[in-house]
Amino acid sequence: MRRLLPEPAPGGARDVDPYDAYADAPGLRIGMVMSADGSVTDADGWTDGLGGAADFRVFRTLRALAGAILVGAGTARTGRLGPARLRPGLRARRGGPPAPIVVVTRSADLDWSLPLFTEAETPTIVVTSRAGRARVPSAVRTVTAGEDAVDLPLAVRLLREDLGFGQLLCEGGPALATALVRASLADELCLNIAPTLLGGPHHTRLLGDLATEVPLEPTAVYLDEGVLFLRYRLRA
Ligand SMILES: NC(=O)c1ccc[n+]([C@@H]2O[C@H](COP(=O)([O-])OP(=O)(O)OC[C@H]3O[C@@H](n4cnc5c(N)ncnc54)[C@H](OP(=O)(O)O)[C@@H]3O)[C@@H](O)[C@H]2O)c1
C-alpha cells in the first residue's frame, strides 16, 4: 500500500503496512467501501464485488485493530456476514482471538441460526432495547440500552465501560453509520473507494439523512491496486 498523504519525509518510505498505517485508531471508527459513483452495495446487494483484494486487506486489518465490530441488523439480515475470523499473521499481531461482532438492533428480529450466532470463535454480541431483549435467545450475550429504541450513546458507553472495548469499529451499513454520526459518536471515517462506476439501480448511499452538515478533516490517503483509502477525522 502506498502512502500518498501525508507526504513521507524526504527519503522516507512510501510503502506502508496497513496494520501500521491504521494502528492509531481513535475511539470509534467507521470503515466502509464504496464505488467511485457512491454506491456501498454491488449488483448483488452485498459488498464483495466492490473493492477486491486490496480492500479486503484493509477490512481485515481494521477488524484486527478493533476491540469490537459494530454492524447494523440490516447487514446481518443479508445472511452474508460471517463470524469474525483472524488470519494467523493478524492474530499474532493482535495477540489474541478476533474481536466480537456486535449487532445493533431495535427489533431483535434476527435469524439466530446464522453462523454469525452459532459458529463465532468470539461470541457475537447483540445491542438492543429493553423491548427487543425478550426476543434474544438467552445464550446470546446482550447489551440493553434504551427502552423502546436503542440509546446509542448509552450502548457505546456500556460497550466501553462494562465490556472493556476501547476501540470500536462500525462496518455499517448506512443506517447504523448514519445514526452514529448523527449522535456525534463517530471519530473517524475510513472510506475505501473502489475503482469502478457501478451505475444501475443498485445505488445505496454511504449515509442517509444527517440533519446537519458534518465537516471532515482528511488525515491520510493511501493507494493499493487502484483502491483509494481515505481517512477523515470527524469534526465535532
Ligand atoms: N459498503 C460497505 O462497506 C457496507 C458495509 C455494511 C453493509 N453494507 C450494505 O448495506 C446494506 C445494509 O444497510 P442498511 O442501512 O440497510 O442496514 P444496517 O445499517 O446494516 O442496519 C439497519 C438496522 O440496524 C438497526 N439500527 C440502525 N440504527 C439503529 C439505531 N440507532 N438504533 C437501533 N437500531 C438501529 C435497525 O435494526 P432493526 O430493524 O432490527 O431494529 C436497522 O433496521 C446491505 O446491503 C449491505 O450489503 C455495505
The ligand as an SDF file (V2000), in Angstrom:
LIG
                    3D

 48 52  0  0  0  0  0  0  0  0999 V2000
  -20.0080   -0.9550    1.5560 N   0  0  0  0  0  0  0  0  0  0  0  0
  -19.9130   -1.2590    2.8210 C   0  0  0  0  0  0  0  0  0  0  0  0
  -18.8600   -1.0210    3.4170 O   0  0  0  0  0  0  0  0  0  0  0  0
  -21.0760   -1.8750    3.5350 C   0  0  0  0  0  0  0  0  0  0  0  0
  -20.9300   -2.2350    4.8760 C   0  0  0  0  0  0  0  0  0  0  0  0
  -22.0190   -2.8280    5.5190 C   0  0  0  0  0  0  0  0  0  0  0  0
  -23.2030   -3.0430    4.8430 C   0  0  0  0  0  0  0  0  0  0  0  0
  -23.2920   -2.6850    3.5540 N   0  0  0  0  0  0  0  0  0  0  0  0
  -24.5590   -2.9100    2.8410 C   0  0  0  0  0  0  0  0  0  0  0  0
  -25.5490   -2.1480    3.4820 O   0  0  0  0  0  0  0  0  0  0  0  0
  -26.7990   -2.8160    3.3730 C   0  0  0  0  0  0  0  0  0  0  0  0
  -27.4830   -2.8000    4.7290 C   0  0  0  0  0  0  0  0  0  0  0  0
  -27.5020   -1.4810    5.2000 O   0  0  0  0  0  0  0  0  0  0  0  0
  -28.7750   -0.8460    5.9010 P   0  0  0  0  0  0  0  0  0  0  0  0
  -28.5140    0.6080    6.0330 O   0  0  0  0  0  0  0  0  0  0  0  0
  -29.9820   -1.3090    5.2000 O   0  0  0  0  0  0  0  0  0  0  0  0
  -28.7990   -1.5720    7.2850 O   0  0  0  0  0  0  0  0  0  0  0  0
  -27.8290   -1.5410    8.5620 P   0  0  0  0  0  0  0  0  0  0  0  0
  -27.3320   -0.1860    8.8840 O   0  0  0  0  0  0  0  0  0  0  0  0
  -26.8440   -2.6500    8.4570 O   0  0  0  0  0  0  0  0  0  0  0  0
  -28.8890   -1.9880    9.6390 O   0  0  0  0  0  0  0  0  0  0  0  0
  -30.0490   -1.2230    9.8700 C   0  0  0  0  0  0  0  0  0  0  0  0
  -30.6990   -1.7770   11.0950 C   0  0  0  0  0  0  0  0  0  0  0  0
  -29.8180   -1.6370   12.1820 O   0  0  0  0  0  0  0  0  0  0  0  0
  -30.5430   -1.3010   13.3190 C   0  0  0  0  0  0  0  0  0  0  0  0
  -30.2220    0.0770   13.6640 N   0  0  0  0  0  0  0  0  0  0  0  0
  -29.6290    1.0100   12.9280 C   0  0  0  0  0  0  0  0  0  0  0  0
  -29.5290    2.1630   13.6050 N   0  0  0  0  0  0  0  0  0  0  0  0
  -30.0800    1.9320   14.7890 C   0  0  0  0  0  0  0  0  0  0  0  0
  -30.3000    2.7090   15.9250 C   0  0  0  0  0  0  0  0  0  0  0  0
  -29.9310    3.9840   16.0020 N   0  0  0  0  0  0  0  0  0  0  0  0
  -30.9060    2.1430   16.9530 N   0  0  0  0  0  0  0  0  0  0  0  0
  -31.3030    0.8690   16.8940 C   0  0  0  0  0  0  0  0  0  0  0  0
  -31.1260    0.0600   15.8570 N   0  0  0  0  0  0  0  0  0  0  0  0
  -30.5280    0.6040   14.8090 C   0  0  0  0  0  0  0  0  0  0  0  0
  -32.0160   -1.4190   12.9510 C   0  0  0  0  0  0  0  0  0  0  0  0
  -32.3260   -2.7860   13.1620 O   0  0  0  0  0  0  0  0  0  0  0  0
  -33.8140   -3.3530   13.4520 P   0  0  0  0  0  0  0  0  0  0  0  0
  -34.5460   -3.1490   12.1570 O   0  0  0  0  0  0  0  0  0  0  0  0
  -33.5930   -4.7970   13.7670 O   0  0  0  0  0  0  0  0  0  0  0  0
  -34.3840   -2.5910   14.5850 O   0  0  0  0  0  0  0  0  0  0  0  0
  -31.9810   -1.0810   11.4830 C   0  0  0  0  0  0  0  0  0  0  0  0
  -33.0750   -1.5620   10.7590 O   0  0  0  0  0  0  0  0  0  0  0  0
  -26.5200   -4.2140    2.8720 C   0  0  0  0  0  0  0  0  0  0  0  0
  -26.9690   -4.2900    1.5440 O   0  0  0  0  0  0  0  0  0  0  0  0
  -25.0210   -4.3450    2.9230 C   0  0  0  0  0  0  0  0  0  0  0  0
  -24.5510   -5.0610    1.8170 O   0  0  0  0  0  0  0  0  0  0  0  0
  -22.2740   -2.1040    2.8780 C   0  0  0  0  0  0  0  0  0  0  0  0
  1  2  1  0
  2  3  2  0
  2  4  1  0
  4  5  1  0
  4 48  2  0
  5  6  2  0
  6  7  1  0
  7  8  2  0
  8  9  1  0
  8 48  1  0
  9 10  1  0
  9 46  1  0
 10 11  1  0
 11 12  1  0
 11 44  1  0
 12 13  1  0
 13 14  1  0
 14 15  2  0
 14 16  1  0
 14 17  1  0
 17 18  1  0
 18 19  2  0
 18 20  1  0
 18 21  1  0
 21 22  1  0
 22 23  1  0
 23 24  1  0
 23 42  1  0
 24 25  1  0
 25 26  1  0
 25 36  1  0
 26 27  1  0
 26 35  1  0
 27 28  2  0
 28 29  1  0
 29 30  1  0
 29 35  2  0
 30 31  1  0
 30 32  2  0
 32 33  1  0
 33 34  2  0
 34 35  1  0
 36 37  1  0
 36 42  1  0
 37 38  1  0
 38 39  2  0
 38 40  1  0
 38 41  1  0
 42 43  1  0
 44 45  1  0
 44 46  1  0
 46 47  1  0
M  CHG  2   8   1  16  -1
M  END
$$$$
